[in-house]
Amino acid sequence: MKRLFRHLTTTSAAGRRAFPPEGMKAIQAAIARGEKAHRAEIRLMVEPAMSFGDLLEGRTARHRARALFTEYRIWDTEENCGILVYINLADRMVEIVADRGVNKLLEAAQWQQVCRTITAGFAAGRYDESVVEAIDQLNGMLHADFPAEDHNPNELPNRPLML
């Protein structure tokens, strides 16, 4: 019941307060900056709350992230290098779904560290700042293991998406 209540009371206005336009621009800049240094494609999506139907069906933030990964075709990149960073504000969860071209390069602990950077920032009320910090962390990891080459097209939008 607590989870249902959190989702019903977490509105899109809460999402806009946590991630104002200036913060979203900073996140977009961090993604763009990193994608010049590595070949991966990062897409960030923030969802204030899941639908009532998703909740009744028992879907988790992980289920939702996987569905969005497919729906937005994040998997559809030349080198299978798409990465979704999904934030669910009501569940206070961060999920990262990465395509096989990138997932095999990073350890689970590295993905978890990126998630912890975000959730620790959220606990301190630093929403957009902690996401920029986490994206910079992720960019550093990807630059080390998946560096940019001469041909490095931008295949996914860098603009974060508020659902």
N, C-alpha and C positions, 0 to 999 in steps of 0.2 A: 504494500500500500504506500510506503514511503516513496518508493521509486515512481509509482504512478503519480503521486501528488507533485513530486519535483518536476516531472515532465509536463504536467498540466499547468504548472505555475511558472515555468521558465519560458518567457516569451521572446519574440524576435527583438523586442526593445532591450532585453537583457543582453542579447548577443551584440547589439549595436553599442551598448554602453561598455561592454568588455572589449570590443574591437571597433573603436571609432575610425572614421575614414583615414586619419593620419597614421594610425597604427596599421591599418590594412595596406597603406602605401609603403610603409616601412617593411612589412612582411614581403610584399611584392618585390621590393628592391633587393631584399636579402636572397630571395629565390633567384632572381635574374642575375645577381652578382655571382652566386654559386654556380649557376648553369653555364657560365663562361669558363669556369675552371674544371668542370667535370662533364661527363656525357649523360648523366642521369637527368630525368625530367621529374621535378617535384610539383605536386599539386596539393594545396592546402584547402581543406573544407571545414567550416565551423557550422555545427548544427546546434542551435539552442536546446531543442528537445525533439524526441522522436514522436511520430504520430501515435494516436491512441491505438490504431490497428496493430502497429508494430509492437507496442507494449503488450497488448492482449495476446499476441502470438508468441510472446516471450523472447523477442529478438533482443540481442545484446548490442553494445556499441561495436563489437567485432563483426557481428553479422551485418550491421548497417554499413560499416566501412567496406567490407567485401562487396556488398551490393553496389555501393557508389563507385568502387574501383571498376566494376564491370559496366555500370550504366554510363559513366563518363569516359569510358574507353581508355582508361589510364594505362591499360596493358598494351594498347595499340601503338607502340613505338618501334622504330627500326631495330633497336638493339635490345628490345624487351627490358627497358630500363625505367619504366614509370614507377613513381612512388607516390602513394597517397598518405598524407598526414591528416587524419580525421580527428576532430575535436568535438566531443559531445558535452556541452556545458551542464545539462541536467544530471547526467551520470558522473560528471567530473572525470571523464575518461579520455585518453588519447590512444588512438590506434594507428599503427603504421602498416600499410599493406604495400609490399614491393613486388614488382615483377621478377621473374626468375633470373634475368640478366644481371640484376643488382643484388637480389636477395642472397645469392650464393657467395657474394663478396664480403658481406658484413656479418658479424656474429650476433646472436640474439642479445647479448649483453650490450652491444653498441646501440641497437634499436631501442632497448629498454632505457639506456642512459638519455637518449633524446627525449623519450616520453617523460622521464623523471624531471628533466630540466623544465619542461612545460608545466607539469603538475605542481612542482615546487614553486614555480613562479605564480601560478594561479592561487596557491595557498597564501601567498604574500600579496595578492591583489595586483600582480604585475602580468596582465594577460598578454597584450601585444609584445611587450618587451621580452617576456620569456619565450615567446614563439620565435622572435627574431634570433635570440640567443641559441635556441635549439636548431633552427635552420642553419645558422652559421656553423654549429657543431657538426651537423649532418653534412654540410658542404665540405668541411675539412676532411671528414672520413671518406667521402666520395672522391674528393680530389686525390687522395692518397691511393685509392684502390681502383678508380675508374676515371682517370684524368682525361681532360678534353683533348681532342685531336683537331687536325685542320678542318675536317668536315664535322661540324657540331650544330645541326639544325635545332631550332627551338620548336619542339613538336607539341607541347602542351602549354596552355595559357599559364603565365606566371601569376596572374591576379588571383588572390585568395577568393574563395567563394563562400558567402554566407548563405546557408540554405534556409 
